[in-house]
Amino acid sequence: MELVKRGALIVYAKEKMLDWVNQQDGFEHEQLSIEEINTEPTVFLIPEYEDEENAFLYIEENKNTIFTNLLFEWNENDKINLDVSKENFYDWFDFLITPIVNDLVNTKIIKETI
């Protein structure tokens, strides 16, 4: 096992995100619940941090990218036009951050550009 020199940001949807997902066209699903949408939260690796303030500064600086990526998971339309203000960001998502990321897999990490 190896310690990865990164922190992790785990993102959970709130009701506003759930409402938006349930309004999307093109999905053949019944209305999702908040429990269902959060069964597989998205994890972002972030830089190592010594205090949470630095982690949240990094998240704030990258909120547009994070917000857009989370929307794109449910709608691949590149013309999504939503207000990604700080207020909306925190109204739509809950977060858990952790400074410890361990890699249990004994193979090279493969990255793909998205």
N, C-alpha and C positions, 0 to 999 in steps of 0.2 A: 504494500500500500504506500502511496505517496501523497504528501501534502501538496495541493495545488496552490500556487502563490496568487490566489484570487479570493475575493469575497463572493457571496451569492445574494442575488435579489430574487426572491420568490414572490410572484404577483398573483393575487386573487381578485376575481371580479366582484364588484359591488352591484347593487340593484340597477344603477344607471347603465352599466355595461351589459348586464343581463337583458334589460329592456331593449337595448340597441341590437344585441345578437338576435333576440326573438323577433325583431322586425325585418331581418335581412331576407331578401329574396334569393331563391336558388338553392336553399337548403331543404331537404326533405326530412325534416325532423319536427316532432311535436314541440310545443313550448318547453324550453328547458327550465329547470329550477336552479336556484343559486347553488345548491349542493351539487347538482350535475355539472354545471359549468366549471366548478372548482375542483372536480375530482382529479384533473390533470393540470395543475397550475404551471405557468411558464416560469422558467428559471433563466435569469441572465447572470453571467459572470461579470463581476465588476472588479476594479482594482482593489488590491489589498488596502485595508484601512486600519488605523489605530484607534479611531473613535468614530462613533456613529455620525457625528456632524460632517466629517469628511465624506462618508458614504452618501449621506443625503445631499450634499453639495454636488457630488458626481451624478446622482440620480436626477437632480433638478436640471443640471446642464444637459442631460441626455433624455429628458422627458419626452420630447417630440419623437425621437427615434423609438423609444420604448412604447409610447402610446400608439404610434403608427403601426409598429410591428404587431402589437396585440390586436388591433382592429383587423389587420391584414390576415390574421389567423382565421378570421370568420368571414371576411369579404375581401377578395383579391382585386377589387376595383381600385385602381390607383387614383381615382378622382374623389375619394372620400374627403369630404370637406367638413371637418368638425373643429371646434374651438379646443385646442390642446393647451389651454391656459393652466396655470398651476392649480387653480381652484377646481377645474374640471378633472384634471389628472387625479387629484386626491378624492374627488367625488365618485370617480368611476372605479378606482382600484384600491385595494389594501395591499400592504407589503410586509414581508418578513425579510430582514437582512441578517446574514451571518458572516463572520469573518473567517470561518473555517470551512474549507472544501477539501475533502479527501477523495483520492482516486483509487478505487478498489480493483480496477481493471488493469491487468499487466500488459497492455498494448498501447501503441501510440494513439493519441487523440487525433481524429480526422475531422477537419473543419470544412464546411461548405459555405460559400458566400451566398447570402439570401438577399 
